[in-house]
Amino acid sequence: RIYEAGGITEPTDELLATTTGQYQADSMSLYRALHARDAKIVEGIPRLASLTRLPDLRREGSVVTLAACVDSASVVLRGDGGYLSRGRVISERLYFVRNGETLKIQSSQWKELSSC
């Protein structure tokens, strides 16, 4: 929804409920940059191709790690001033920490792939 709206300047309730720390800060930097360019998805749909738990992998105090692969190769973003960007296929490890009674994404590692 954030990409369809052209970015945001402040975290949404959903972002606050599911993220924390550096992951939230990095996400907001990206979303603010999209907002500044009024960049929106004009073609394609990002697709979650896989989601896998990695039970033996921990980082920076994380308690759960998930591996996700998102295929956004069909996505086109357009914005002000002729801005144009094409989606990519991204494999990402998401590191969750306990925050009260919930789990939130604290950090991640990602790399671009040719396919999921």
ROSE-4610 file (N, C-alpha, C; in Angstrom, 1 decimal, always signed):
// ROSE-4610
residu = [R/R/R/I/I/I/Y/Y/Y/E/E/E/A/A/A/G/G/G/G/G/G/I/I/I/T/T/T/E/E/E/P/P/P/T/T/T/D/D/D/E/E/E/L/L/L/L/L/L/A/A/A/T/T/T/T/T/T/T/T/T/G/G/G/Q/Q/Q/Y/Y/Y/Q/Q/Q/A/A/A/D/D/D/S/S/S/M/M/M/S/S/S/L/L/L/Y/Y/Y/R/R/R/A/A/A/L/L/L/H/H/H/A/A/A/R/R/R/D/D/D/A/A/A/K/K/K/I/I/I/V/V/V/E/E/E/G/G/G/I/I/I/P/P/P/R/R/R/L/L/L/A/A/A/S/S/S/L/L/L/T/T/T/R/R/R/L/L/L/P/P/P/D/D/D/L/L/L/R/R/R/R/R/R/E/E/E/G/G/G/S/S/S/V/V/V/V/V/V/T/T/T/L/L/L/A/A/A/A/A/A/C/C/C/V/V/V/D/D/D/S/S/S/A/A/A/S/S/S/V/V/V/V/V/V/L/L/L/R/R/R/G/G/G/D/D/D/G/G/G/G/G/G/Y/Y/Y/L/L/L/S/S/S/R/R/R/G/G/G/R/R/R/V/V/V/I/I/I/S/S/S/E/E/E/R/R/R/L/L/L/Y/Y/Y/F/F/F/V/V/V/R/R/R/N/N/N/G/G/G/E/E/E/T/T/T/L/L/L/K/K/K/I/I/I/Q/Q/Q/S/S/S/S/S/S/Q/Q/Q/W/W/W/K/K/K/E/E/E/L/L/L/S/S/S/S/S/S/C/C/C]
num = [1/1/1/2/2/2/3/3/3/4/4/4/5/5/5/6/6/6/7/7/7/8/8/8/9/9/9/10/10/10/11/11/11/12/12/12/13/13/13/14/14/14/15/15/15/16/16/16/17/17/17/18/18/18/19/19/19/20/20/20/21/21/21/22/22/22/23/23/23/24/24/24/25/25/25/26/26/26/27/27/27/28/28/28/29/29/29/30/30/30/31/31/31/32/32/32/33/33/33/34/34/34/35/35/35/36/36/36/37/37/37/38/38/38/39/39/39/40/40/40/41/41/41/42/42/42/43/43/43/44/44/44/45/45/45/46/46/46/47/47/47/48/48/48/49/49/49/50/50/50/51/51/51/52/52/52/53/53/53/54/54/54/55/55/55/56/56/56/57/57/57/58/58/58/59/59/59/60/60/60/61/61/61/62/62/62/63/63/63/64/64/64/65/65/65/66/66/66/67/67/67/68/68/68/69/69/69/70/70/70/71/71/71/72/72/72/73/73/73/74/74/74/75/75/75/76/76/76/77/77/77/78/78/78/79/79/79/80/80/80/81/81/81/82/82/82/83/83/83/84/84/84/85/85/85/86/86/86/87/87/87/88/88/88/89/89/89/90/90/90/91/91/91/92/92/92/93/93/93/94/94/94/95/95/95/96/96/96/97/97/97/98/98/98/99/99/99/100/100/100/101/101/101/102/102/102/103/103/103/104/104/104/105/105/105/106/106/106/107/107/107/108/108/108/109/109/109/110/110/110/111/111/111/112/112/112/113/113/113/114/114/114/115/115/115/116/116/116]
x = [+0.8/+0.0/+0.9/+2.0/+2.9/+3.4/+3.7/+4.2/+3.1/+1.9/+0.8/+0.4/+0.7/+0.3/+1.4/+2.6/+3.6/+4.5/+4.7/+5.5/+4.7/+5.4/+4.9/+6.0/+5.5/+6.5/+6.6/+5.6/+5.6/+5.2/+5.7/+5.4/+3.9/+3.4/+2.0/+1.8/+0.6/+0.4/+0.9/+0.7/+1.2/+2.7/+3.4/+4.9/+5.3/+4.7/+5.1/+4.8/+3.8/+3.4/+4.3/+5.0/+5.7/+7.2/+7.7/+9.1/+9.7/+11.0/+11.7/+13.1/+13.8/+15.2/+15.6/+16.8/+17.4/+16.5/+15.8/+14.9/+13.8/+13.2/+12.2/+12.8/+14.0/+14.6/+15.0/+15.5/+15.9/+14.6/+13.5/+12.3/+11.7/+11.8/+11.2/+12.1/+13.4/+14.2/+13.8/+13.6/+13.1/+11.7/+10.8/+9.4/+9.4/+10.2/+10.3/+10.9/+11.8/+12.4/+11.4/+10.5/+9.4/+8.5/+8.1/+7.2/+7.7/+9.0/+9.6/+9.5/+9.6/+9.5/+8.1/+7.1/+5.8/+5.8/+6.7/+6.9/+5.9/+5.1/+4.1/+4.2/+3.7/+3.6/+2.6/+3.0/+2.0/+1.8/+2.6/+2.5/+3.0/+2.4/+2.9/+2.5/+2.7/+2.4/+3.5/+4.1/+5.1/+4.5/+5.3/+4.7/+5.7/+5.1/+5.9/+6.0/+7.2/+7.3/+7.6/+8.3/+8.6/+8.8/+8.5/+8.7/+9.1/+10.3/+10.8/+11.4/+11.2/+11.8/+13.2/+14.1/+15.5/+15.8/+15.5/+15.5/+16.9/+18.0/+19.3/+20.1/+19.4/+20.1/+19.7/+20.6/+20.3/+21.3/+20.9/+21.7/+21.2/+22.2/+21.9/+20.7/+20.7/+19.7/+18.3/+18.3/+17.0/+16.6/+15.3/+14.8/+14.1/+13.8/+13.3/+13.9/+14.2/+14.7/+13.8/+13.4/+12.6/+13.4/+13.3/+13.9/+12.7/+12.7/+11.6/+12.2/+11.5/+11.9/+10.7/+10.9/+9.9/+10.2/+9.4/+9.6/+8.8/+9.5/+8.9/+9.4/+9.8/+10.4/+9.4/+8.1/+7.0/+6.7/+7.2/+6.8/+7.5/+6.8/+7.3/+6.9/+7.8/+7.5/+7.7/+6.8/+7.0/+6.7/+7.5/+7.3/+7.6/+7.6/+7.9/+9.2/+9.3/+10.5/+11.0/+10.2/+10.6/+11.2/+11.1/+11.6/+11.0/+11.8/+11.4/+12.3/+11.7/+12.4/+11.7/+12.5/+11.9/+12.2/+11.2/+11.3/+12.4/+12.8/+13.8/+13.3/+14.1/+13.8/+14.8/+14.2/+15.1/+14.9/+16.0/+16.0/+16.4/+15.6/+15.9/+15.7/+16.7/+16.6/+16.1/+15.0/+14.4/+14.6/+15.2/+15.6/+14.6/+13.9/+12.8/+13.3/+13.0/+13.2/+11.9/+12.0/+10.8/+10.7/+9.5/+9.1/+7.9/+8.0/+6.8/+6.3/+5.1/+4.5/+4.5/+5.1/+5.1/+6.5/+6.5/+7.8/+7.8/+8.9/+9.1/+10.4/+10.4/+11.6/+12.5/+13.7/+14.7/+15.8/+16.1/+17.1/+16.9/+17.7/+17.6/+18.9/+19.0/+20.1/+19.4/+19.8/+19.2/+20.2/+19.8/+20.6/+19.6/+20.1/+19.3/+19.5/+18.5/+18.6/+18.0/+18.3/+17.7/+16.3/+16.0/+14.6/+14.6/+13.3/+13.1/+13.2]
y = [-1.2/+0.0/+1.3/+1.2/+2.4/+2.7/+1.7/+2.0/+2.5/+2.0/+2.5/+3.9/+4.3/+5.7/+6.7/+6.3/+7.2/+7.5/+6.6/+6.8/+7.4/+7.6/+8.2/+9.0/+9.9/+10.8/+10.4/+9.7/+9.2/+7.7/+6.9/+5.5/+5.3/+4.3/+3.9/+3.0/+2.9/+2.0/+0.6/+0.1/-1.3/-1.3/-0.3/-0.3/-0.2/+0.6/+0.7/-0.6/-1.4/-2.6/-3.8/-3.7/-4.8/-4.6/-3.4/-3.1/-2.3/-2.3/-1.5/-1.2/-0.4/-0.2/+0.2/-0.4/+0.0/-0.4/-1.5/-1.9/-0.8/-0.3/+0.7/+2.0/+2.4/+3.6/+3.5/+2.4/+2.2/+2.2/+1.5/+1.5/+2.9/+3.7/+5.1/+5.9/+5.7/+6.5/+6.2/+4.9/+4.6/+5.2/+5.0/+5.5/+7.0/+7.7/+9.2/+9.6/+8.8/+9.1/+8.9/+7.9/+7.6/+8.8/+9.3/+10.4/+11.6/+11.9/+13.1/+13.1/+11.9/+11.8/+11.5/+11.4/+10.9/+9.7/+8.8/+7.5/+6.5/+6.0/+5.0/+3.9/+2.7/+1.6/+1.9/+1.8/+2.0/+0.7/-0.3/-1.5/-2.7/-3.8/-5.0/-5.1/-6.3/-6.5/-7.3/-6.8/-7.6/-8.9/-10.0/-11.3/-12.0/-12.3/-13.1/-14.5/-14.9/-16.2/-17.3/-17.0/-18.0/-17.3/-18.0/-17.6/-18.8/-18.8/-20.0/-19.5/-20.3/-20.1/-20.6/-19.9/-20.3/-20.5/-21.6/-21.8/-21.7/-21.9/-21.9/-20.6/-19.6/-18.4/-17.3/-16.6/-15.5/-14.3/-13.1/-11.9/-10.8/-10.2/-9.0/-9.2/-10.3/-10.6/-11.1/-11.4/-11.9/-13.2/-13.4/-14.7/-15.5/-14.9/-15.6/-15.0/-15.9/-15.4/-16.0/-15.2/-15.7/-15.3/-16.2/-15.9/-15.7/-14.6/-14.3/-14.0/-14.4/-14.0/-13.3/-12.1/-11.3/-11.0/-11.4/-11.2/-9.9/-8.9/-7.6/-7.3/-8.2/-8.0/-7.4/-7.6/-7.0/-5.6/-5.1/-3.8/-2.6/-1.6/-0.3/+0.8/+1.6/+2.8/+4.0/+5.0/+6.2/+7.4/+8.5/+9.6/+10.9/+12.0/+13.3/+13.4/+14.3/+14.6/+13.5/+12.6/+11.5/+10.3/+10.3/+9.2/+7.9/+6.9/+5.6/+4.5/+3.5/+2.4/+1.1/+0.1/-1.2/-2.1/-3.0/-3.8/-4.9/-5.5/-6.6/-7.8/-8.9/-10.1/-10.0/-10.0/-9.8/-11.0/-11.6/-12.5/-11.8/-11.9/-11.1/-12.0/-11.9/-12.5/-11.4/-11.8/-10.8/-11.3/-10.5/-10.8/-10.2/-11.0/-10.5/-10.5/-9.5/-9.4/-9.4/-9.8/-9.7/-8.2/-7.7/-6.4/-6.4/-6.5/-6.8/-8.2/-8.3/-9.6/-9.9/-9.0/-9.2/-9.4/-9.8/-9.9/-8.8/-8.1/-7.1/-7.3/-6.9/-7.0/-5.9/-6.3/-5.3/-5.0/-6.0/-5.9/-6.9/-6.7/-7.6/-7.6/-8.6/-8.7/-9.1/-8.5/-8.9/-8.9/-9.6/-9.7/-9.8/-9.3/-9.4/-10.8/-11.4/-12.7/-12.6/-13.6/-13.6/-14.2/-15.0/-15.6/-16.1/-16.3/-17.0/-18.5]
z = [+0.0/+0.0/+0.0/+0.7/+0.7/-0.7/-1.4/-2.8/-3.7/-3.5/-4.3/-3.9/-2.7/-2.2/-2.6/-3.0/-3.4/-2.2/-1.3/-0.1/+1.1/+2.2/+3.4/+4.0/+4.9/+5.7/+7.1/+7.6/+9.0/+9.0/+10.0/+10.0/+10.2/+9.5/+9.7/+10.9/+11.4/+12.6/+12.3/+11.1/+10.8/+10.9/+10.4/+10.4/+11.9/+12.7/+14.1/+14.8/+14.4/+15.1/+14.7/+13.6/+13.1/+13.0/+13.1/+13.0/+14.1/+14.3/+15.3/+14.8/+15.5/+15.4/+13.9/+13.5/+12.3/+11.1/+11.2/+10.1/+9.8/+10.9/+10.8/+10.2/+10.7/+10.2/+8.8/+8.3/+6.9/+6.1/+6.5/+5.8/+5.6/+6.7/+6.6/+5.7/+5.6/+4.7/+3.2/+2.9/+1.6/+1.3/+2.3/+2.0/+1.9/+2.6/+2.5/+1.2/+0.7/-0.7/-1.7/-1.6/-2.6/-2.5/-1.3/-1.1/-1.8/-1.6/-2.1/-3.7/-4.3/-5.8/-6.2/-5.3/-5.6/-6.5/-6.1/-6.9/-6.5/-7.4/-7.2/-8.2/-7.7/-8.6/-9.7/-10.9/-12.0/-12.9/-12.5/-13.3/-12.4/-12.5/-11.8/-10.4/-9.8/-8.4/-7.7/-6.6/-5.9/-5.4/-5.5/-5.1/-4.1/-3.0/-2.0/-2.5/-3.0/-3.6/-2.6/-1.5/-0.5/+0.9/+1.9/+3.3/+4.1/+4.7/+5.4/+6.7/+7.8/+9.1/+9.0/+9.6/+9.7/+11.2/+11.8/+13.3/+13.9/+13.2/+13.8/+13.5/+12.9/+12.6/+13.5/+14.1/+15.0/+14.7/+15.0/+14.8/+15.8/+16.4/+17.2/+18.2/+18.9/+19.9/+19.3/+18.1/+17.5/+18.1/+18.1/+18.6/+17.5/+16.3/+15.2/+13.9/+12.9/+11.7/+10.6/+9.6/+8.5/+7.2/+6.2/+4.9/+3.9/+3.3/+2.3/+1.0/-0.1/-1.4/-2.1/-2.5/-3.1/-4.5/-5.4/-6.9/-7.3/-7.5/-8.0/-9.4/-10.1/-11.5/-12.4/-12.2/-13.1/-12.7/-11.6/-11.0/-11.7/-12.0/-12.5/-11.6/-11.1/-10.3/-11.2/-11.1/-11.8/-10.8/-11.0/-10.1/-10.8/-10.0/-10.6/-11.3/-12.2/-12.9/-13.8/-14.2/-15.1/-14.3/-13.0/-12.2/-12.7/-12.9/-13.3/-12.7/-12.1/-11.5/-11.7/-12.0/-12.2/-10.9/-10.6/-9.5/-9.7/-8.6/-8.6/-7.9/-7.9/-7.2/-6.0/-4.8/-3.6/-2.6/-2.2/-1.1/+0.2/+1.2/+2.5/+3.7/+4.6/+5.9/+6.9/+7.6/+8.5/+9.9/+10.7/+12.1/+13.1/+13.8/+14.8/+16.2/+16.9/+18.4/+19.1/+20.4/+21.2/+21.7/+21.6/+22.0/+22.8/+24.1/+25.0/+24.7/+24.3/+24.0/+22.5/+21.7/+20.2/+19.7/+18.4/+17.7/+16.7/+16.5/+15.5/+14.7/+13.5/+12.6/+13.1/+13.5/+13.9/+12.9/+12.1/+11.1/+10.0/+8.9/+7.8/+7.0/+6.2/+5.2/+3.9/+2.8/+1.5/+0.4/-0.7/-1.9/-3.1/-4.2/-5.4/-6.1/-6.6/-7.3/-8.7/-9.5/-10.8/-10.8/-9.8/-9.6/-8.2/-7.7/-6.4/-6.6]
